[in-house]
Amino acid sequence: MDNHLNIEKKTRNKSLRRATILNLLEENTKMSVADLSNSTNVSVVTIRSDLEELEKEGLLKRTHGGAVINRNSRFTNDLEDRKRFKASEKEKIAQAAAELINKGDSLIINVGSTCAYICNELKKKKDLIVVTNALHIMNSLSDDNNNTLFFLGGHFDREMQITIGDDVNDQLVKYKVDKLIMGMDGVDLTAGATSYNHVEDAIMRQMIAQANYKILVADDSKIGKITFAHIAELSDFDVLVTNYSEQNEELIEEIRATGMKVIVV
């Protein structure tokens, strides 16, 4: 048990450190290995290992003696590629999340591959009102005559395929919805809900504020993970829907112990 806890602690420390590295690179554009080592209080060997892994994830580019942030990071990868990753797990999560939605509910849904699967389930519902700033959500539901769709206008981010900016927030505050369905890149007990998508962080926080009941959806690869931008505390959500993973079993129980409802499929 102690060994398991030590491994878990090291994993979280590594996730926090790598999120810090991304934050430092975002603020400074480019940093040397030595500067990153000093800023995070770890060895240059550890920093080089972190940079190698972060580069594999597409989050930064290594340079001679340092690294620069990669604006075209992993969250902008082709949606179909992301949908294929853990597809069966995301389908089960989508089915469980859809069971929380009732006829006549008003919803806000954000961008994400899991949310794409949820849209397929929502087409089986009737009289829903769906608000989104994600083009793929709009396209998925655009031929659904059972439900009403509102697309938030604003500056269109071609990489993310979403609308962003003050115009989106100004429209969001006009709507008070029954439920929010939100995907996230990282879900951690201490770091909360985090995302690679810092350009939409204020919008996601406004989405949370506009919903009475908040549903967080994340496959097991996101549990215990900490990514670049902090969006919210886990306590800001009413329920987490995820899939079973033996590796995450203890962490899921710790999240439940905080009083948060967790549905595991």
KAFENLIN-V904289 format. One record per backbone hydrogen bond with DSSP energy under -0.5 kcal/mol. CO is the residue of the C=O (numbers start at 1). NH is the residue of the N-H. If there is no record, write none. Layout:
CO:NH + CO:NH
This chain:
1:5 + 2:6 + 3:7 + 4:8 + 5:9 + 6:10 + 7:11 + 8:12 + 9:13 + 10:14 + 11:15 + 12:16 + 13:17 + 14:18 + 15:19 + 16:20 + 17:21 + 18:22 + 19:23 + 20:24 + 21:25 + 22:26 + 23:27 + 24:28 + 25:29 + 28:30 + 29:69 + 31:67 + 32:36 + 33:37 + 34:38 + 35:39 + 36:40 + 37:41 + 37:42 + 43:47 + 44:48 + 45:49 + 46:50 + 47:51 + 48:52 + 49:53 + 50:54 + 51:55 + 52:56 + 53:57 + 54:59 + 54:60 + 55:58 + 59:70 + 61:68 + 63:65 + 63:66 + 65:33 + 66:63 + 67:31 + 68:61 + 69:71 + 71:73 + 73:76 + 74:77 + 78:82 + 79:83 + 80:84 + 81:85 + 84:86 + 84:87 + 86:90 + 87:91 + 88:92 + 89:93 + 90:94 + 91:95 + 92:96 + 93:97 + 94:98 + 95:99 + 97:100 + 98:101 + 102:105 + 105:129 + 106:178 + 106:179 + 107:131 + 108:181 + 109:133 + 112:116 + 113:117 + 114:118 + 115:119 + 116:120 + 117:121 + 118:122 + 119:123 + 121:124 + 122:125 + 126:104 + 128:148 + 129:107 + 130:150 + 131:109 + 132:152 + 133:135 + 133:163 + 134:138 + 135:139 + 136:140 + 137:141 + 138:142 + 141:144 + 143:145 + 144:147 + 146:127 + 148:130 + 150:132 + 150:152 + 155:157 + 155:164 + 156:158 + 157:161 + 157:162 + 161:135 + 162:157 + 164:155 + 165:168 + 165:169 + 166:170 + 167:171 + 168:172 + 169:173 + 171:174 + 172:175 + 175:177 + 177:212 + 178:213 + 179:108 + 180:182 + 180:215 + 181:110 + 182:217 + 186:194 + 187:224 + 188:192 + 192:188 + 192:194 + 193:231 + 193:232 + 194:185 + 194:186 + 195:229 + 196:198 + 197:200 + 198:201 + 200:204 + 201:205 + 202:206 + 203:207 + 204:208 + 205:209 + 206:210 + 208:211 + 210:177 + 213:180 + 213:215 + 214:216 + 214:238 + 214:239 + 215:182 + 215:217 + 216:241 + 217:184 + 219:222 + 219:223 + 220:223 + 222:187 + 222:225 + 229:195 + 232:193 + 233:236 + 234:237 + 238:261 + 239:216 + 240:242 + 240:263 + 241:218 + 242:265 + 245:248 + 245:249 + 246:249 + 248:252 + 249:253 + 250:254 + 251:255 + 252:256 + 253:257 + 254:258 + 255:258 + 255:260 + 256:259 + 261:240 + 262:264 + 263:242 + 263:265
